[in-house]
Amino acid sequence: MGYLYILKSLGQPFQMYVGVTGDVDRRIGDHNSGRCSHTVKFMPWQIVYTEPFDNGVEASNREQQIKGWTRAKKEALIAGDVEGLKGLARRRV
C-alpha cells in the first residue's frame, strides 16, 4: 500500500509539499519534527490531501504527475473541485 499526500505549511500557507509514503502518520511526524531537510524551514505542516494506492509505484507515478501541476490545479484537487480541475487541464495539441 502506498499513499500520495499533499502538505500545506501552517506558517507559510502558499508553501505546499507533495510526497509519497507507506505510513502517513509517521511521515507527517517526520516533516513536523525537522527530519526532512526540504520542509524544515516551513514547519509546521498539515496534511490537506491523501490518495491511497495498491503499491508505491502507482503512488510515485501520481506524485510525479501532481508535482507538474500548477498551484491552482493542486488547490482544486484538494478542494475536490472536479469541474475546476477539468477547467484547469491543459489541452494537448
C-alpha positions as CSV (number, residue, x, y, z in Angstrom):
1,M,0.0,0.0,0.0
2,G,1.2,3.5,-0.8
3,Y,-0.2,6.9,-0.3
4,L,0.3,10.2,-2.2
5,Y,0.0,13.1,0.2
6,I,-0.1,16.9,0.0
7,L,1.0,19.1,2.9
8,K,0.4,22.8,3.4
9,S,2.6,24.9,5.6
10,L,0.6,26.5,8.5
11,G,3.2,29.3,8.8
12,Q,3.6,29.9,5.1
13,P,0.2,29.0,3.5
14,F,1.5,29.3,0.0
15,Q,4.0,26.5,0.6
16,M,2.9,23.0,-0.4
17,Y,4.7,19.7,-0.5
18,V,3.7,16.6,-2.5
19,G,5.1,13.3,-1.4
20,V,4.5,9.5,-1.1
21,T,4.7,7.2,1.9
22,G,3.5,3.9,3.2
23,D,2.6,5.4,6.6
24,V,1.0,8.9,6.5
25,D,1.0,9.4,10.3
26,R,4.7,8.6,10.6
27,R,5.6,10.8,7.6
28,I,3.8,13.9,8.9
29,G,5.7,13.4,12.2
30,D,8.9,13.4,10.2
31,H,8.0,16.6,8.4
32,N,7.0,18.4,11.7
33,S,10.0,17.2,13.7
34,G,12.5,18.7,11.3
35,R,13.8,15.3,10.0
36,C,13.0,16.3,6.4
37,S,15.5,18.8,5.0
38,H,13.2,20.0,2.2
39,T,10.4,21.0,4.6
40,V,12.1,22.1,7.8
41,K,12.0,25.8,7.2
42,F,8.3,25.9,6.6
43,M,7.1,23.9,9.6
44,P,4.6,23.2,10.9
45,W,2.8,21.2,8.2
46,Q,-0.7,20.0,7.9
47,I,-1.9,17.2,5.6
48,V,-4.6,18.5,3.3
49,Y,-4.9,15.6,0.9
50,T,-4.2,11.9,0.7
51,E,-4.8,9.4,-2.0
52,P,-4.3,5.6,-1.5
53,F,-2.8,3.2,-4.0
54,D,-2.2,-0.5,-4.1
55,N,1.5,0.0,-4.3
56,G,4.3,2.5,-4.1
57,V,5.0,2.6,-7.8
58,E,1.4,3.8,-8.5
59,A,1.7,6.4,-5.8
60,S,5.1,7.6,-7.1
61,N,3.7,7.9,-10.6
62,R,0.8,10.0,-9.3
63,E,3.3,12.1,-7.3
64,Q,5.2,13.0,-10.4
65,Q,2.0,13.9,-12.2
66,I,0.8,16.2,-9.5
67,K,4.2,17.8,-9.0
68,G,3.9,19.0,-12.6
69,W,0.6,20.8,-11.9
70,T,0.0,24.4,-11.2
71,R,-0.8,25.6,-7.7
72,A,-4.4,26.3,-8.9
73,K,-4.8,22.8,-10.1
74,K,-3.5,21.3,-6.8
75,E,-5.9,23.6,-4.9
76,A,-8.8,22.3,-7.0
77,L,-7.7,18.7,-6.2
78,I,-7.5,19.4,-2.5
79,A,-11.0,21.0,-2.6
80,G,-12.4,18.1,-4.5
81,D,-13.4,20.5,-7.3
82,V,-13.7,18.2,-10.3
83,E,-15.1,20.9,-12.6
84,G,-12.3,23.2,-11.6
85,L,-9.7,20.5,-12.4
86,K,-11.3,20.0,-15.8
87,G,-11.2,23.7,-16.5
88,L,-7.5,23.9,-15.5
89,A,-6.5,21.0,-17.6
90,R,-4.2,21.9,-20.5
91,R,-5.2,20.9,-23.9
92,R,-2.8,18.7,-25.8
93,V,-2.3,19.8,-29.4
